[in-house]
Amino acid sequence: MNDTKAQAQTKDLVQDYELDAPPEKVWRAISIPALREAWLPKGDLADAAPVSSKPGEEVRYRMREDEPPFLESIVTFQVSPNADGGTRLRIIHGLVGASLMLRMPRAANSNLRCVMRAA
């Protein structure tokens, strides 16, 4: 495994939950916007639409902090049945990359000194 991949894996926060509710009910709570709003408001999401979805199994959302440095992350919700008839919910919160901020263009009105060079 290369170092970049290892570093990416160490940035992920993984949480596992065993829930008494059936998988179908948990899936509805994480995938239907009106139900999701009760515990994950769209204001916390960079985009209310999922990044990707495997119906009944996995849904991914993009989140963005509302304060500098405005880091982005991808939160993946995985739903699977457990042995007790309930649900195993795995939440994987992965930082997209702090380096994204370095690639963002500077604002035109940043008040930074303009450097002009002669050819």
C-alpha positions in Angstrom: 0.0 0.0 0.0 1.4 3.4 -0.9 1.7 6.2 1.6 -1.0 8.4 0.0 -3.6 5.6 0.3 -2.5 4.9 3.9 -2.8 8.6 4.8 -6.3 8.8 3.2 -7.5 5.8 5.3 -6.2 7.3 8.6 -8.3 10.4 8.0 -11.6 8.5 7.9 -13.7 8.4 11.0 -15.7 5.2 11.1 -18.6 4.6 13.4 -20.8 1.5 13.7 -24.2 1.4 15.3 -26.6 -1.5 16.0 -30.2 -0.2 15.7 -33.4 -1.9 16.7 -35.2 -0.6 13.6 -35.4 -2.7 10.4 -33.1 -1.8 7.6 -35.9 -0.4 5.4 -36.9 2.1 8.1 -33.2 3.2 8.6 -32.8 3.6 4.9 -35.8 5.8 4.6 -34.4 8.0 7.5 -31.1 8.6 5.7 -32.3 8.8 2.1 -35.6 10.7 2.1 -34.9 14.5 2.5 -37.9 15.3 4.6 -37.0 12.5 7.1 -33.3 13.2 6.9 -33.9 16.9 7.8 -34.9 15.8 11.4 -31.4 14.8 12.2 -29.2 16.0 9.4 -30.3 19.5 8.2 -29.6 20.4 4.6 -27.7 23.4 5.9 -25.0 21.0 7.1 -24.7 19.6 3.6 -22.7 21.1 0.8 -25.5 19.8 -1.5 -28.8 18.3 -0.4 -28.6 15.8 -3.2 -26.5 12.7 -2.5 -23.2 12.3 -4.2 -24.0 8.6 -4.9 -26.5 6.0 -3.8 -27.0 2.3 -3.9 -30.7 2.0 -2.9 -31.2 0.2 0.3 -27.5 -0.2 1.0 -25.4 3.0 0.8 -25.8 6.7 0.4 -23.1 9.4 0.3 -23.4 13.1 1.0 -20.9 15.9 0.6 -20.6 18.2 3.6 -18.8 21.6 4.0 -17.8 23.4 7.1 -19.4 26.9 7.3 -16.3 28.5 8.7 -12.8 28.8 7.3 -11.0 26.9 6.1 -14.3 25.5 4.7 -13.1 21.9 4.7 -15.2 19.4 2.7 -15.9 15.8 3.6 -17.8 12.9 2.2 -20.1 11.1 4.7 -21.1 7.6 3.7 -24.0 5.8 5.4 -24.1 2.0 4.9 -27.1 0.0 6.0 -27.2 -3.7 6.4 -29.3 -6.2 8.4 -27.9 -7.5 11.7 -28.4 -11.0 13.3 -31.0 -9.6 15.7 -33.4 -8.5 13.0 -32.3 -4.9 13.3 -29.9 -2.8 11.4 -26.1 -2.2 11.4 -25.5 1.4 10.4 -21.9 2.3 9.5 -21.1 6.0 9.1 -17.8 6.8 7.4 -16.7 10.4 7.5 -13.8 11.1 5.2 -12.0 14.4 4.8 -11.9 15.2 1.1 -8.6 17.1 1.4 -7.4 20.1 3.2 -5.2 20.7 0.1 -8.4 21.7 -1.8 -8.1 25.1 -0.1 -4.7 25.6 -1.6 -6.1 25.1 -5.1 -8.9 27.6 -4.7 -8.4 30.8 -6.8 -7.8 33.9 -4.8 -10.5 36.5 -4.7 -9.9 39.5 -7.1 -10.3 41.8 -4.2 -7.9 40.1 -1.9 -5.9 43.3 -1.3 -2.7 41.3 -2.0 0.2 43.2 -3.6 0.1 43.0 -7.3 3.4 42.0 -8.9 4.0 43.0 -12.5 6.9 41.8 -14.5 8.4 43.1 -17.6 9.2 40.8 -20.4 
